[in-house]
Amino acid sequence: MSCSRGDKLRVEIFGQSHAASVGVTVEGLPAGERVDLEALQRFLERRAPGRSALSTARREPDRPVFLSGLTNGVLDGAPLTALIENRDRRGADYERFRDVPRPGHADYTARVKYGAGCDMRGGGAFSGRMTAPLCVAGGICLQLLARRGVRIAAHILSVGGVSDEAFDPMGLDTETAEALQERELPVLSPAAGAAMRAAILAAAAEGDSLGGVVECIVTGLPAGLGGPLFDGLEGKLASMLFAIPAVKGVDFGAGFGAARLRGSENNDAFAVRDGAVVTETNRAGGVLGGISDGMPLLFRAAFKPTPSIAKPQKSVRLSTMEETELVITGRHDPCVVPRAVPVVEAAAAIVLLDVLLAEGAAPAAPRGLAALRAEIDRVDGALVPLLAERMRLSDEIGRHKKEKALPVRDEAREEELLRRVKALAGEDCGKSVEAVYRGVLSASRARQGGEEP
Ligand SMILES: Cc1cc2nc3c(=O)[nH]c(=O)nc-3n(C[C@H](O)[C@H](O)[C@H](O)COP(=O)(O)O)c2cc1C
């Protein structure tokens, strides 16, 4: 079990790569806020394995089941617990690494720390699979942040030796941010994406792997969040980003590049725009003294090349202390970077929502009429086809009744249905939904009786 304690949010991730499931518990999420489960699923799909030739062939549906904390799609204040089943398990593939650890993996260090009985299957609790529950927590935080005007977007800045255009440190428009999510490789330049794809496939064909850098930008963050020393935003974010398997470096703004600049080149001049203090450039990456300065937060996470490669490697047989050769087979990401992009967004979202909640900044913006109507349209879009499907099923039942000369109305069944619907709708809406259902039942009856309701 791995646990991150923010000031308001506590995130615990549990499970193992080839155990029955992985999961997450999040305490401290604000009660009363709706979670768009379809949007969350779309977010999880961006990380899920087996969706592209560039990813591991392990195929997992990655559909979380919420055990608590969510009632009718609304955060209810209780700790939220979600489980994701591990369906495509092949634990036996990994048994031999207990004695001969894979270079670049945690096999050796886990064995030193936990002893010979530790879980080797697919990297156990060290696996990239643990980022699925991280994305459940982070995906929810992203939605809550968006309601507070804070948006997070990431892209692949580089893979191997191929680079995408960097983000403009001064901001990112919504259209570009959304377009990134639609691409197999989330990059700004399609040409860079094609070259990255070719580089990953070429490395895989040689039994090798590639690393790369994910760049992330956060817009809409107010100035004044964070604090000096241990309370710094950079430290909090870095600590969460280093929790992602395979991350070996994190930098902010001009980052390591700032070390080569002079003060006169690196400092961001202050200016006034529309009555607000801004900086004319953003080499600080949105943080000064550990505190947000109101400019976009910009950072990068460097991922090492996937440790599992098909090329023979040198290792040690621990039982005899002899050096030996190891050949790894099985299913692996030839480059973890494409799947890690939403993971970086999720990690940042958990930290930033925690900071916003802890510092009492930015309660959820009240939704305007247009936003509420859009939400109603979304609900109707899901509800109406289901109601139509219900009518068609009821027509079929009507035909059965006719064949068996049964009466159209079955009062006991209707009462039972209404009781169930009322309970399902909850205390606040039970009576209203029951009334709607009385209408649905009467329409079904009319159709079964051959009338047009
Ligand atoms: C989304 C994601 C997927 C990953 N997939 C693999 C994989 O298929 N094969 C592999 O060897 N490592 C993979 N890794 C990386 C390993 O989990 C990681 O390198 C290993 O556990 C050692 O930890 P460390 O690199 O943080 O030291 C993945 C990481 C992430 C974030």
The ligand as a MOL file (V3000), in Angstrom:
LIG
                    3D

  0  0  0     0  0            999 V3000
M  V30 BEGIN CTAB
M  V30 COUNTS 31 33 0 0 0
M  V30 BEGIN ATOM
M  V30 1 C 2.4190 3.7910 -17.6050 0
M  V30 2 C 3.6540 2.9850 -17.3330 0
M  V30 3 C 3.8270 1.7620 -17.9700 0
M  V30 4 C 4.9640 0.9980 -17.7550 0
M  V30 5 N 5.1180 -0.1900 -18.4510 0
M  V30 6 C 6.2600 -0.9090 -18.2990 0
M  V30 7 C 6.4530 -2.1110 -19.0490 0
M  V30 8 O 5.6090 -2.5300 -19.8450 0
M  V30 9 N 7.6240 -2.7820 -18.8740 0
M  V30 10 C 8.5840 -2.3510 -18.0090 0
M  V30 11 O 9.6250 -2.9850 -17.9010 0
M  V30 12 N 8.4240 -1.2110 -17.2920 0
M  V30 13 C 7.3000 -0.4810 -17.4130 0
M  V30 14 N 7.1460 0.6680 -16.6860 0
M  V30 15 C 8.2320 1.1350 -15.8290 0
M  V30 16 C 8.4840 0.2680 -14.6070 0
M  V30 17 O 7.3120 0.0780 -13.8580 0
M  V30 18 C 9.5840 0.8550 -13.7160 0
M  V30 19 O 10.6450 1.3040 -14.4850 0
M  V30 20 C 10.0940 -0.1690 -12.7200 0
M  V30 21 O 9.0440 -0.5620 -11.8460 0
M  V30 22 C 11.2590 0.3250 -11.8790 0
M  V30 23 O 10.9510 1.5140 -11.2040 0
M  V30 24 P 11.7800 2.8570 -11.4260 0
M  V30 25 O 12.0110 2.9630 -12.9070 0
M  V30 26 O 10.8780 3.9450 -10.9070 0
M  V30 27 O 13.0670 2.7300 -10.6780 0
M  V30 28 C 5.9790 1.4550 -16.8630 0
M  V30 29 C 5.8040 2.6760 -16.2130 0
M  V30 30 C 4.6590 3.4510 -16.4460 0
M  V30 31 C 4.5080 4.7820 -15.7740 0
M  V30 END ATOM
M  V30 BEGIN BOND
M  V30 1 1 1 2
M  V30 2 1 2 3
M  V30 3 2 2 30
M  V30 4 2 3 4
M  V30 5 1 4 5
M  V30 6 1 4 28
M  V30 7 2 5 6
M  V30 8 1 6 7
M  V30 9 1 6 13
M  V30 10 2 7 8
M  V30 11 1 7 9
M  V30 12 1 9 10
M  V30 13 2 10 11
M  V30 14 1 10 12
M  V30 15 2 12 13
M  V30 16 1 13 14
M  V30 17 1 14 15
M  V30 18 1 14 28
M  V30 19 1 15 16
M  V30 20 1 16 17
M  V30 21 1 16 18
M  V30 22 1 18 19
M  V30 23 1 18 20
M  V30 24 1 20 21
M  V30 25 1 20 22
M  V30 26 1 22 23
M  V30 27 1 23 24
M  V30 28 2 24 25
M  V30 29 1 24 26
M  V30 30 1 24 27
M  V30 31 2 28 29
M  V30 32 1 29 30
M  V30 33 1 30 31
M  V30 END BOND
M  V30 END CTAB
M  END
